[in-house]
Amino acid sequence: GIADLTKTQIMRFCDENPGIVINAPVEGIYESNSASNMITDVESGADIFCFAQDQLTRLVEAGALNKLGAKTAETVRSLDTEVAVKAASVGNELYCYPLTADNGYFMYYDKSVVKEEHLGSLEDIIADCEAAGRMFSMECETSAWYVASFFFATGCVSDWTTDTSGSFTSVNDTFNSPEGLIAMKGMEKLVKSSSFLSSSNAADFAAATPSAVVICGTWGSSAAKEALGDNYGVAELPSFTVDGKSYHLGSYSGCKLMGVKPQADATKGAVLQQLALYLTNAECSLERYEAQGWGPANKEADATKGAV
């Protein structure tokens, strides 16, 4: 997995930089847990850690990220996509390294169950799953990140503004509205189905009662392909209908980021910044894309991946 690949990349970094020895363990955890762990105890937290962009402001407020120096920031801005650089910034300051630019979600599905002509309709897809006795996995009970897709579909917005320290200064959220009620009615169609499973795990395709649909991101592509084989399918999210009007489920265009914790030892801090820059370069980004399907934030890797 990614943890093993990262270990290999760190070893290569050490080989390419004689005199640098890194023996730190690499632990694979969910990005949301990574941020929570760091905020709980920054001093005992990891020196380098990865997280989703929606965790950036709380990590900055907690003092868990070492702001990039001017020269390093200039390098990152030149190497990575504009969207990814913005995701790694608070105000005009870069606080971390863009890792991926694909942190949205899609619909993976079993082509032997879900008919191609039904891909645009949530109601038809649910019916296909129910008829086959298969599950429809979407994490609606424990993740606002996935649930937001219904609200985006009806035109709701949730815009948050921060200052340069990462503190929130204003919010414009319209989820609690007539449009939000329509979103809830659309969500009800899924969660009341006998096929509904509140999950975003592509391993559901290989479960005892397998799912025919899993809503998740590129990180689930390998498991989905392995489980489904020739029946592997992937599509954008469908639309749902309420009171005769159709609403297309939304998603996110987001990034995964790599941060470095502030260090008392300036030499160690410099090495960690150098390592983070290396781990997010074109070569390492392409290796993650080939191994796990993670879409690169690095411009060179992003332009090259189609030819890989």
Disulfide bonds with the S-S distance in Angstrom:
none
